[in-house]
């Protein structure tokens, strides 16, 4: 799909309206609208306005520092970057198959991250819109308002996230920016006392996850006219799946379904992602636009994340989440759900799956015994692919004979969803804002559409040199003294 052009040239210059910054998302971005004198929408875009140059300044660093360094991309999903980097660098140290204990501990770390991130997004960021309404009083449309009106819902959200962070701390050493996953395995075993303490809490956690699924499902069923159509658009679905097509958030091969739900690509080797994917650069955003090479820029873009994963897999390998997945698929009626608000339902199903998986791993003796590291013949290149909370995450490194990183490429989940988020924005703008006098509540519809994807904007920015950097020098009073742009 390409951006729609205006049907006719406007009689007067277009008016620009900006939402800057987009609220309740990780990172900094803005939304711009171009309107004519009758408030008709001619364009809506999501702009990523920050830049983080990890791909460049990671060069020249020893490869073993990388899993710790890349976590600083984000305070919300550091575990995902740590694991993707460790998986990539496993190949560099020749660890083509981890020990059973190391793989299970990495999975435990990862599913703790899935649980805490999904809880954070739903309860802290999305729930205010869903529980109060998109045009409700902005002063209470936040987590504080949720705590006042729905204290038990807010309490469970806090405790779910806390539990996920405790799982992370048990494996990685601390809740944020831990050091558990290293090239070749992990650096510490799971303490028996920590495992027992986590197991003591797991059944209430699973119960709360089930209630979270029910909450979102009931919201969906109570207002299908909104949830089935808000910002809906057709797109391919991309994710990893396991050997039998099962949901696997840590490992697997790439599967792609088309907008009608048919599998069009399957069993793609993640390490060959450059054979399948390319990235387009546009001048108005630091975030690139990936697409499937075989389909081209216009038709080859796709969406990733919970809404893709739940509909792309053949089954979820934990019983309670699989039951919920089947109900989700039955509700869709044979074709994929396309509206961004369905992300929330799928996200809570994944959170339940994460809790069930954590229980199984905590009870697995193999996760608490045996060697933690392995190695083999060295290589100079490695690619790690994982399903982060927000979607497919790719880390790619090349390492010199001196053990220093010579090249790095990252394609993060939010980057994969870039075109999809812009499509959702345009659909919402044309349906809800076109020809109407703009209010805060109407503009919040656009933010709701973006928030549904749970974007991590700081992770996704790395197109340096493609969008002009501008530096302004101002005095203490704020007066502009000088301005320089790249290329001046």
LOVO-520162 format. One record per atom (N, C-alpha, C): x, y, z; residue in one letter. Coordinates in steps of 0.05 Angstrom, whole numbers, plus 5000, padded with zeros to 4 digits. Layout:
% LOVO-520162
XYZA;...
***
This chain:
% LOVO-520162
501749765000X;500050005000X;501750255000X;500850454987X;502250714987X;500550925000X;501751145007X;500351365019X;498351474999X;495851515008X;493851624991X;494351914985X;494051994960X;494352264952X;491552404953X;491552664958X;489052814958X;487552774932X;484952754933X;483352714909X;483252954891X;483553194903X;483653434887X;485453634901X;486553814886X;488354014897X;486754204915X;487654264938X;486254454956X;486354734945X;484154874950X;484055154940X;485855334956X;486355274981X;488055434998X;490255265009X;492455395019X;494655235031X;493555055054X;494754825056X;493854645077X;494854735105X;493154685125X;493754755152X;495054515166X;497154565181X;498554345195X;497754345225X;496954115235X;496254075263X;498153855274X;499453905296X;501353725307X;500553635335X;500853375341X;500753275368X;503653215376X;504753375393X;507553355399X;508053425429X;508753215445X;509352945437X;506952765439X;507152525427X;505152315431X;505452215460X;503252205474X;503452135503X;503051835507X;503851745531X;503551465540X;504751265520X;507051335509X;508651145494X;511551165504X;513250975498X;516050985505X;517551125483X;518951345490X;520351495470X;518851745462X;519951885442X;518852145433X;518152135404X;515652205398X;514652215371X;512452425369X;511652485345X;509452675342X;507752585318X;505252675318X;503452625296X;502752885283X;502752895256X;501953135242X;499653075224X;497853265222X;495653265203X;495853495184X;495153455159X;494853665140X;491953685133X;490753925139X;487953975135X;487454205116X;485254195101X;484554425084X;482754605100X;481654815087X;480155015101X;477454905111X;476654665102X;474254535112X;474754305131X;477254305142X;478154095160X;478153815149X;478253795123X;478553535110X;481453445112X;481753195119X;484453085123X;485753005097X;488053125091X;489553055067X;491952875073X;492852875098X;495052695105X;495252675136X;496052445145X;496652405174X;499152235175X;501052315192X;503552175193X;504552165222X;505951945228X;507451915253X;510351975247X;511452165262X;514252245259X;515852155284X;518052025280X;519951965302X;522052175301X;522252335323X;523852575322X;526452555339X;526852325352X;529252285367X;531152105351X;533652115359X;535651935345X;537451815366X;537951545363X;539751405381X;541651245363X;544251295365X;546151195346X;547550945354X;546150745366X;547450505376X;548950355354X;547850345330X;549150195309X;551950295303X;552350555308X;554950675302X;556850655326X;555950745349X;557850755371X;558450495384X;556950285376X;557650015386X;560049905371X;560650015348X;562949935332X;565549995348X;567349805347X;569849845362X;569849745390X;567549655400X;567349545427X;567849235426X;568949125448X;569148835449X;566448705448X;566248485434X;563548355429X;562248275455X;563748205476X;562548115501X;561148335516X;561748595509X;560448815522X;557648865510X;557148765486X;554848845471X;552148785485X;551748535495X;549148475508X;548448665531X;550448775544X;549948965565X;549549245554X;551049315534X;550849585522X;548149635509X;547249445493X;544849495477X;542349515494X;542449415519X;540149455537X;539549745541X;541549915539X;541150205543X;539550335521X;538850185500X;536950285481X;534350355494X;533650215515X;530950245526X;530750145554X;529350285571X;528950195599X;526450025602X;524849995580X;522449835581X;523049555572X;524649525550X;525149255539X;528149195538X;529649245559X;532449185558X;533048885555X;531348715567X;531848425565X;531748335536X;529848445521X;529548355493X;532148415477X;533248645481X;535748715467X;538148545477X;538248505503X;540348335514X;540248055502X;537847935501X;537547665491X;538147645461X;537147845445X;537547835416X;540547865411X;541948045426X;544848075422X;546347815430X;545547705453X;546847455461X;546447235441X;544047205430X;543547005410X;545247045386X;545547295377X;547247355354X;550147285360X;551047345384X;553847295390X;554447015398X;552346855403X;552846565406X;554346445382X;553546535358X;554946435334X;557846515334X;558446755344X;561146855343X;562946685361X;561946595384X;563546425401X;563146125396X;561646065375X;561345785366X;559345625383X;557545765397X;555545625413X;553045585396X;553145385378X;550945345360X;548645205374X;549145085396X;546944965413X;547645015442X;545945155456X;546345215484X;545944965501X;547044965525X;546344755544X;543444775551X;542144555559X;539344565567X;538744775589X;540544785609X;540044975631X;540145265620X;542145325603X;542445595593X;540045675576X;539145495559X;536845575542X;534345615559X;533845445579X;531445465595X;531645725612X;533945795622X;534246035638X;533746285620X;534746275596X;534246495577X;531246525571X;529946295568X;527046305563X;525646415587X;526446335611X;525146445635X;525546745637X;527946835631X;528447125630X;526647265610X;526447145587X;524847265565X;521847275572X;520847065583X;517947065589X;517247245613X;519247275631X;518847485652X;518647755640X;520247805619X;520148065605X;517448105590X;516547895577X;513947905563X;511747975583X;511747845606X;509647885625X;509748175636X;512048265644X;512148535656X;511648755636X;512548715611X;512148925591X;509248935582X;507948705578X;505148705571X;503348825593X;504048765618X;502548875640X;502849175642X;505349275638X;505849555638X;504249695616X;504249595592X;502949725570X;499949735575X;498749505581X;495849505583X;494849675606X;495849615630X;494749745654X;495550045656X;498050105650X;498950375654X;498350565630X;498550455605X;498450625582X;495850605566X;494750365563X;492450335546X;489750335562X;489750225586X;487250205601X;485750465605X;487150695610X;485550935613X;483751005590X;484650955566X;482951005542X;480650805541X;481250555546X;479350345542X;477150345564X;477950415589X;476050415611X;474450665613X;475550895605X;474151145608X;473051255582X;474051175559X;473251275534X;475251465522X;475451475496X;477551625482X;477151925486X;474652015490X;474152305493X;473452375522X;474152205541X;473552265569X;475452485579X;474952575603X;476552795615X;479452725615X;481052885602X;483952825600X;485352825627X;484252965646X;485552985673X;485452715687X;483552545682X;483452285695X;484152055676X;484652115651X;485251905632X;488251825634X;488851695657X;491551615663X;491451405685X;493751305693X;493851075712X;492751165739X;493151415746X;492051515772X;489051505771X;487851585748X;484951565745X;483951275747X;485451095735X;484750815736X;484750715765X;486850795780X;487150705808X;484850815825X;483851055819X;481651165834X;478951035828X;478550985802X;475950875793X;475850575794X;478050445787X;478250155786X;480650065802X;480650095829X;483050035845X;484049755843X;482249555841X;483149275839X;484549225812X;483449345791X;484749305765X;487549425766X;487849665776X;490449795778X;492349635795X;491349535818X;493049385836X;494149135822X;492448995808X;493348755794X;495448815773X;495049045759X;496949125739X;499649175751X;499749305774X;502349365788X;503649105797X;502048915808X;503248665818X;504048475796X;502648485774X;503548315751X;506248415740X;506448675737X;509048775728X;511248715748X;510648755774X;512648695795X;513548405793X;511748225790X;512447935788X;514347895764X;513647995741X;515347965718X;518148075722X;518348305736X;520948415742X;522448245762X;521048115781X;522447935799X;523547685785X;522147585765X;523247365749X;525747455735X;525747695723X;528047805710X;530447825729X;529947935753X;532047965773X;533247705782X;531547495784X;532547235792X;534447115772X;534047175746X;535647055725X;538047235718X;537447495715X;539447685704X;540947845726X;540147815751X;541547955772X;540248205782X;538748345765X;537148575773X;534948625754X;533048785761X;530548815746X;531048955719X;532749155719X;533249305694X;536249305689X;536949255664X;539749255654X;541449045669X;540348795671X;541848585683X;544048475665X;545348265674X;547648155659X;547347855655X;544947745657X;544647455656X;545547315631X;544547405608X;545147275582X;547847385571X;549647195565X;552247265554X;552747085530X;554547165512X;555146995489X;555946715498X;554446515489X;554946235496X;553146125518X;551446295530X;549746185551X;548846395571X;549046335597X;548346515618X;550546515639X;550646715656X;552846735675X;552146665703X;549646575709X;549046495736X;546746295735X;546646115754X;544545915757X;542146045772X;539845925770X;537546015784X;537645915813X;537646105832X;537746035860X;535145885868X;535545665883X;533245505891X;531245665908X;532245835924X;530546005941X;528846195924X;530146315904X;528646495886X;526546335871X;527246095861X;525245935846X;522845875864X;523345795889X;521145725907X;519345965913X;520646205917X;519046445922X;517346515898X;518346485874X;516746555850X;514546355846X;515146095851X;513045895848X;510745935868X;511346045892X;509346085912X;507246295902X;508046465884X;506346685875X;505046625847X;505946415834X;505246385805X;502246345801X;500946195818X;498146135812X;496246385814X;496646555834X;495146805832X;495746975808X;498346965799X;499147115775X;497647005751X;497546745748X;496146625726X;493146705727X;492046695751X;489246775753X;488747065745X;490447235753X;490147525745X;490547555715X;492247405703X;492547415674X;490047325660X;488747125670X;486247025659X;484147245661X;484047385684X;482147595687X;482747835668X;485247875663X;486048085644X;485048025616X;485247775608X;484147685582X;481147735581X;479847655602X;476947685603X;476147985602X;477648155616X;477048435616X;477148555588X;479248495573X;479548605546X;477448475527X;477148215530X;475148075513X;472348195517X;471648245542X;468948355548X;468648645537X;470748805539X;470749065526X;470249045496X;471548855484X;471348805455X;468548725448X;467448525463X;464848425456X;462648625462X;463048805481X;461049005488X;460749215467X;462849255450X;462749475430X;464249385405X;463249175392X;464649075368X;464749285345X;462849455344X;462849665323X;465349835324X;466249885349X;468750045353X;471249865350X;471349645365X;473749485367X;474449345341X;472449285325X;472949135300X;473649315276X;473249575279X;473549755256X;475449985261X;476050055286X;477650295292X;480450265280X;481050425260X;483650425247X;484350175232X;482250015224X;482749755211X;483949785184X;485849615177X;487049615150X;488149335145X;488449265120X;489449005111X;492449005110X;493748795121X;496648785121X;497548495124X;499948435115X;501148175120X;501848155150X;502047905160X;502747845187X;505447705187X;507347795203X;509947665204X;510747605233X;511747365238X;512747295264X;514447045262X;515746975284X;517046715287X;514946505296X;515246265288X;513746035299X;515645805303X;514845625321X;516445385327X;516245175306X;517544945310X;517744735290X;515044625281X;513044625298X;510344525291X;508444755286X;509544995283X;507845225278X;506745355304X;507745255327X;506845355352X;507945635358X;506645785376X;507746035385X;510345975400X;512446115392X;515046095406X;516246385406X;516346505429X;517246785431X;520246805433X;521646585437X;524546595440X;526046505414X;524946325399X;526446215376X;524446125355X;525446035332X;523745935311X;524546035284X;522745995265X;523146085237X;520946285230X;521446435209X;519646655201X;517246545185X;514846625192X;512446565177X;511046825170X;509946835146X;508447065136X;505746975126X;503647105136X;500947065125X;500047315110X;498447285090X;497347515076X;494947625091X;493847845081X;491647985094X;489147805097X;488947605080X;486647425081X;487047195100X;489447165111X;490046955130X;491446715119X;492146715093X;493546485081X;496546515085X;497846295091X;500746295094X;502046315066X;503646525063X;504946565037X;507946525038X;509146535062X;511946465065X;512246325092X;513846115093X;514045955117X;516845835118X;517745785143X;520245655147X;522645815139X;522346075137X;524646245129X;526646255152X;529146215145X;531346215164X;531846505174X;531646555200X;532046835209X;534746945202X;536846775202X;539546865197X;539846975168X;537846915151X;537947005123X;535947235119X;535447395140X;533447595138X;533947805116X;536547845110X;537248035088X;536347945061X;535847675058X;534847575033X;531847645030X;530447685052X;527547715051X;526648005056X;528248155071X;527348415080X;529148645070X;527948865064X;529349105057X;528049335073X;529449565074X;528449795088X;528450045071X;526150185071X;525850435056X;526250665076X;527550875066X;527951115082X;526151345071X;524751485089X;523151715081X;524251955096X;523952195083X;525352425094X;524152545119X;521752455127X;520452585149X;520552425175X;522152215176X;522352055201X;525051935203X;526051905228X;528551765233X;528151455232X;525651365231X;525051085231X;524650985203X;525950765196X;525750645169X;523150495166X;522650415141X;520250275133X;520950005120X;520949785136X;521649525125X;519449415107X;520249245088X;518349105071X;519548845061X;517748665052X;518648415041X;519548455012X;521948385007X;523148424980X;521448304958X;520448064963X;518947924942X;516448074933X;515348244951X;512848384945X;513248684939X;515648784944X;516249064938X;515249254959X;516149514956X;515549714976X;512549764979X;511149774957X;508349844957X;506549634971X;507149384966X;505449164976X;506748994998X;509249035003X;510748845019X;510948915049X;509749125058X;509949195086X;508049015102X;508349005128X;506948805145X;506748915173X;505348765190X;505348835218X;506448605235X;507548665258X;508648475277X;507448515304X;508248345323X;507248375351X;505048185357X;503748225381X;501748035390X;499547975371X;498448175357X;496248125338X;497147945315X;499647965307X;500647795286X;501247515297X;502547505320X;503447245331X;501147065338X;499047175351X;496847015359X;495346895335X;495247045313X;493846955289X;495646805270X;498246825273X;500146695255X;500846415263X;500746365290X;501546095300X;499245895296X;499945645295X;497945425293X;496745365321X;498245405342X;497245365369X;499145495389X;498145535413X;499845625435X;500345385453X;502845325460X;503445075474X;503045095505X;501145245514X;500345235542X;497245235542X;495945075559X;493145015555X;491245255559X;491645425579X;489745645584X;489945855562X;492345915553X;492746115532X;491646005505X;492045745500X;490945625476X;487945645475X;486645595498X;483745615499X;482845895491X;484346095502X;483646375496X;484246445466X;486446335456X;487046375428X;484846275410X;483846035416X;481645925399X;479246095399X;478546205422X;476246385424X;476746635407X;479146735408X;479946975393X;479646915363X;480746685354X;480646615326X;477746565317X;476146435334X;473346395327X;471846655324X;472446845341X;471147105340X;471747245313X;474247205303X;474947335278X;473447215254X;472546965256X;470846855236X;472246775210X;474746695212X;476046585188X;478146765175X;477947025180X;480047205170X;481347345193X;483747445190X;485047575213X;483547825222X;483547875248X;482648135258X;484648345250X;483648565241X;485348775229X;485549035244X;483649075262X;483549335276X;485649345298X;487149565301X;489249575321X;488349525350X;485849585357X;485049535384X;485049245391X;484949065371X;485148775376X;487848695387X;489848875384X;492548825396X;492248775426X;490448925439X;490248895468X;489348615476X;487348515463X;486348245468X;488548045464X;489948055441X;492147875435X;494347905456X;494848145464X;497048195483X;496548065510X;494048075519X;493447945544X;493447635542X;492847525519X;493147245514X;496047165517X;497847325505X;500647265507X;501647295536X;500547485551X;501347515579X;500647275595X;498247165590X;497446905602X;499346685595X;500046665569X;501946465560X;504646495574X;505546735578X;508046785591X;507946685620X;505746735634X;505546645662X;505546345663X;504046215645X;504045915645X;506845805639X;508245935621X;510945835613X;512845875636X;512646095651X;514346145674X;513845925695X;511345855699X;510745635718X;512245375710X;511945305684X;513145055675X;516245065678X;517445295672X;520345315673X;521345305702X;519845435720X;520645435748X;520445145760X;518644985749X;518344715759X;520244515745X;521744605725X;523444435709X;526244415722X;526844175731X;529444135745X;531844195726X;531444155700X;533644205681X;534444495680X;532644675689X;533344955689X;535045035713X;535444855732X;536944915756X;539444745759X;540144595739X;542544425742X;543944405715X;546544335716X;548044295691X;549644535684X;551544505664X;553244725655X;551644945643X;552745185644X;551345425635X;552545545610X;554945455602X;556345575579X;557245355560X;557445435535X;558545265515X;559945435494X;561745315479X;563145455457X;564145265436X;565045365414X;566045205392X;567745365373X;567945285348X;569545435329X;568545725326X;570345915327X;569546195325X;568546275297X;566746465296X;565946585272X;566146885275X;565847025253X;566047315254X;563447455248X;561247305248X;558647435243X;556547275258X;554547415268X;552247285281X;549747445279X;547447305278X;544847425275X;543047305297X;541747475313X;539947375333X;537147495328X;535147325327X;532347415323X;530647305345X;528947475356X;527347405379X;524647545376X;522547445389X;520047585390X;519947755415X;520548005413X;520348185436X;517448245441X;516748365464X;513948425470X;512548565447X;513848745433X;512648905412X;512748775385X;514348555382X;514448425356X;517248325350X;517748245326X;520248115317X;522548315320X;524748225332X;527148385337X;529548245325X;531048395309X;533448285296X;535948435304X;537948295313X;540648395319X;542648255301X;544448405288X;546348295269X;549048425274X;551048265279X;553748375285X;555948235269X;557948385263X;560448275252X;562748355270X;564548155275X;566648185295X;569248125282X;571248295286X;573948255275X;575548045290X;577947985279X;579747795292X;580647895319X;580448165324X;581348275349X;579048285369X;576748155363X;574448135381X;572848395383X;573448585366X;571948835366X;569748835345X;567448945352X;565248965333X;565949155310X;565649055286X;566249225262X;563749325248X;561449205254X;558949285240X;556549185256X;554349335255X;551949265270X;549549355255X;547449195255X;544849275243X;542649175262X;540849355268X;538549285285X;535949355271X;534149165270X;531449225261X;529549145284X;528449345297X;526949295321X;523949275315X;522449185334X;519649125330X;518049375320X;518449605332X;517049835324X;517649925296X;520149875287X;520849935259X;519249765240X;518949505246X;517349335229X;514449435227X;513449555248X;510649655248X;510349945238X;512450055228X;512350345221X;510150405201X;510150265178X;508150315158X;505350255169X;505150045184X;502549965196X;501450185214X;503150305230X;502250515248X;501250755231X;502650825210X;501851045193X;499250985179X;498850735171X;496250665159X;493950685178X;494450595203X;492350625224X;491650915229X;493751085230X;493251375234X;491451485212X;492151425187X;490551535165X;487651435166X;487251185173X;484551085174X;482951225196X;484151255219X;482751395241X;482251685235X;484251815223X;483952105217X;481652145197X;481451975177X;479352015157X;476551945168X;476451755186X;473851675196X;472751865218X;474551945236X;473652085260X;474152385260X;476152475244X;476852755245X;476052905220X;475652765198X;475252905172X;472853085173X;473253345167X;471153545165X;470053635192X;471253555214X;470253625241X;472053825254X;470953985272X;472554165288X;474154005308X;476754045309X;478453865325X;478253935354X;478053735371X;478153755400X;480353575411X;480953605436X;483053435449X;482153145447X;479553095452X;478552815451X;478752695424X;478152845403X;478452745376X;481352685369X;483152875377X;485952825371X;487052585387X;485852535410X;486752295425X;486152045411X;484152045393X;483651805376X;486151725361X;487651915351X;490151855337X;492251735355X;492451835380X;494351725399X;493551445407X;490951395410X;489951125416X;490850925395X;490651015369X;491450835347X;494350765349X;496050955355X;498950905357X;499550735382X;498250805405X;498750655429X;498050365427X;496150295411X;495350015408X;497649835400X;499549945385X;501849795376X;503949775397X;503649915419X;505649925441X;508349995430X;508650225415X;511250285403X;513350355423X;515750275417X;518150365432X;519750535413X;519250795413X;520350975393X;523351015396X;524351015420X;527251055424X;528850815413X;527650575414X;529050345403X;529350355372X;527450495360X;527050455331X;528450655313X;529950845325X;531051065309X;533951025303X;534551005277X;537450975270X;538051045241X;536351215228X;536851275200X;538551525197X;540751545211X;542351785211X;543351855183X;543252105176X;544152195150X;541952215130X;539652095136X;537352095117X;535352315123X;535452415147X;533652635154X;535352855165X;535053105155X;536853315164X;536853365194X;539153365206X;539353435234X;539553745236X;538153855255X;538154145258X;538954215287X;540854395289X;541854485315X;541154775319X;539854845342X;539255125347X;540755215372X;541755455371X;543155585394X;541355805404X;540555795429X;538855995441X;540156105466X;539556365472X;540656475497X;538956405521X;539656505544X;538256435569X;535256515568X;534556715552X;531856805550X;530256655529X;531656475515X;530256315495X;530356435467X;531756655464X;531956785437X;533856625419X;533056585394X;534656435375X;537056595367X;539456485370X;541856625362X;542956515336X;542656255331X;543656135307X;542355865302X;542155795277X;540955535270X;542655415247X;543455165250X;544955035229X;543654765223X;543454685198X;542454425190X;544554275175X;544354005175X;546253845160X;546153935131X;548453975120X;548554055092X;548954355088X;548654515110X;549054805108X;551954865102X;
***
